[in-house]
Amino acid sequence: MAILDGVQIALAVLVCLGILLQTPNAAGMGGTFGGSSSGGGYRRRRGLESTLLRLTVVFTVLFGAISLAVVALQG
């Protein structure tokens, strides 16, 4: 049970970091580190932004599954 608790805490931290590192679509990754973005509107996420989004989704799904497993094992 302690292993699941540790995994749950680690996933919670990773989900928080993934969300905080994402930037609004108009700013792009340059906006995160102080750069400016010319233009705005909709554009596709590419490279690091796309990878970060996918990892955040995976970590969130895993966090939900582990949370349900912890509740099921306790009950």
Sequence and secondary structure as in RCSB ss.txt:
>XXXX:A:sequence
MAILDGVQIALAVLVCLGILLQTPNAAGMGGTFGGSSSGGGYRRRRGLESTLLRLTVVFTVLFGAISLAVVALQG
>XXXX:A:secstr
 HHHHHHHHHHHHHHHHHHHH   TTTHHHHHTT      S     THHHHHHHHHHHHHHHHHHHHHHHHHHH 
